[in-house]
Amino acid sequence: MSATSLTAHVPSYVVRNPAKVFTTASTFLGFFALTPEPPLLAVAALLAVIRLSAQTFIPRAHGYSKLALQVGLVSVAAGTAHLAPGIQALSTPNVALVVFSGISLVVSAFAVVVAGAAVHASKYTNSPWAQITLFPALWASAWGFMSRVSPVGQLVTWSPVLGLGPYGWIRGFLGQWGVDWITAAWAVVLSEVLGDWLVGDSDNQMNLIDHVDHERLIDHENEHVDYLHTPSVAQLPVARSRSLLSLFLLLLLSMVPTYFTSYLPTSTHSDDVTPFGVACAMPDPKATEHGRLDIEDYITATKQIQSQANIVFWPESAVRFESPDEREKAFARIQNVTDGNKFIGVSFEEYVPAQGKRRNGFALIQRTGPPVFEYYKRNLVPIAESFSLSPGHDAPSIYTIKLSKPLKGHNIPVSASICLDFAHSSSFTSFTSRPALILAPARTWHIGVGSAMWEQAKARASETGSTVVWCDGGEGGISGIASGAYSEIIQVGPGSWVKRLGIPYPFDERRTTYTWGGDGLAFVVVWALLGQGYVARAIWVGGRRVRTGVAGSMAFVRPAFEALRKLVPQRRRSIGPTVDEQTSLLG
């Protein structure tokens, strides 16, 4: 089959079998898009198909049943992608299958409902720009809300974390909202172009009338208007074509800032840089005599690397305390290990008699005195932790480490958070300043979850403008350094490690735009982009009225002006002599 005949055959087949094509395509794309680490391009392609499906099915009889089938198949694809880590998260595979299938079904239904709502709402606006930007605004807002109410934050969602490429910079300004807006905007462009290709010629439009809707007859005129809402570009109003082109150009222009971003680590040998060592004490359980780790194993591992780092910290839930007294004795034991102006970050689980439950915490300990700060995990893993642990409620605090000679005067603001807290982009919007380092103890249970959480840590580093030091003590866990555009995986699996960082001096403690404004600012921006269509239309209409008024005034003034112009030469002759008269007078 030639390329020309294929180009003609595919649209004809699609308009005859839209339900079959769209459900198959969305299911196929779901396997690649709805993984624990969703890639931007795949999610945008899936959204384009979902948007076309909503535009096609909603106006027709039995259309909602077709959308329900699509939701079911997409949720199966998503559940399959998350099944392996889900089975290891829970003790029984059957429970894991039910839980993750239910989550996938709810999330997929939510995504399709948002797409359908955008299609329905776009009918009530006559602004072409608003019609094409309504879906990105709704999409970003919906997932911004979902990440706040979901116990797993931005995990198991349709929010991309991979393949951002030139759009990575936007996290520091709008957080995940900006990424979701970009994704949905590309979906709009793809769906509009695809829709134009499918029904761009009259033959396909007639095939659509004859074959798409078997439940009821729709006359040619209504079918021409309804299907996909995307007649050929030649038939589109000029304003709509220009709006789509403007959106495409905006997406291209949004790539430009990334070319002014450095993707290299900061040198530690510079006068305007503070060298600072961080380390994770993570002994291998297989190297111990009893096959499991206790506090003495972590203390031994800390001693071995402490001379190379300013801060050594332990992975999530490294040790367990059965009482407050046991905890205090352990902290005193750890303080005796601390060398000079060094700090040890202890990750622990402790039993709280007043609550009757355990809680997951982190304490940064110095040589003398109480811990410089403590933090308790606020977001617990559903079922696996939520029944046995009590969540913390206080936001992370910031402690400023003041270095001694020869770096006296160099201050390093440090904070900490724990594992699943990093799946929530709003976890750090309460910061009143920017920390240089965020210590991140973690313990994941599967390499897929470890990789997904590492991507979330990278996202939070970009949003806060801080360096996240990720220490994952889980089996197959990923450990690394994430700092804005630059990131580095140090190792996979157990084993202590040390990394020497270069922190700019003096350190700029001003918050990023997103950390300063939070989700509220992101909400205003994504909806303000939609409102630009109304602003532009008002300016154009207002300008047209001004031009019309000026033209009308000129029509009234022009006769008087012409008459005045004819009088001017006569008046000049009456004021003084002409050139000939001057010549005769001088002669």
Disulfide bonds with the S-S distance in Angstrom:
Cys280-Cys471 1.72
